[in-house]
Amino acid sequence: MTFGKRKQAGRANLFRKALIIEMFFAAEQKAIDDMETVIAAVKVRLKEMGFAW
């Protein structure tokens, strides 16, 4: 398998993974995204208060 074909196969696998997550795990992905937003906000607040992160 050449590099180009491997790269194409990798993109296809990423596309399939994203499609599966979107179709079957949308609620879970939304919860993860929401939690990552909260974590980012907490990091900003901690940094503003002088805590290194």
Buried (B, 14 or more C-beta within 10 A) or exposed (E): EEEEEEEEEEEEEEEEEEEEEEEEEEEEEEEEEEEEEEEEEEEEEEEEEEEEE
